[in-house]
Amino acid sequence: MSNKKDNNITEGKEGTEAYQTLVDWVKSVPDAIAHIKENGNKENLAKYQNQVKLVIEKMKEIEKELNR
């Protein structure tokens, strides 16, 4: 027997916490990009920028669910 749990993290307190975690992470992006520009290469920067885009898309999804 499987104990299935709803994996929708956008509900209630968990959704709010997930969203806040992403907000905090996004605030660190400028410093991280500066660090990558100084110490990394173009490939590292492109991968990080892609990750940022994915996180922002996820934040928009969560925000939309929280506002319902």
C-alpha positions, 0 to 999 in steps of 0.5 A: 500500500502506498502512502501518496502525499500531495506534492503541490508545494504551492499550498499553504505555509509550504508554498509561502516558504518555498517562494521566500526561499526562491526570493532570497536566492534571487537576491544573491544572483548579482553577487554570484554573477560577478563572482562567476565573471571574475572566476569562471568562464562563459559556459559557467555564466551561461549555465547560471543565467539559465538557472536564474531564468528557470527559478524566476519562472518557477517563482511566477508559477508559485506566486500565481498559485498563492494569489488564487 
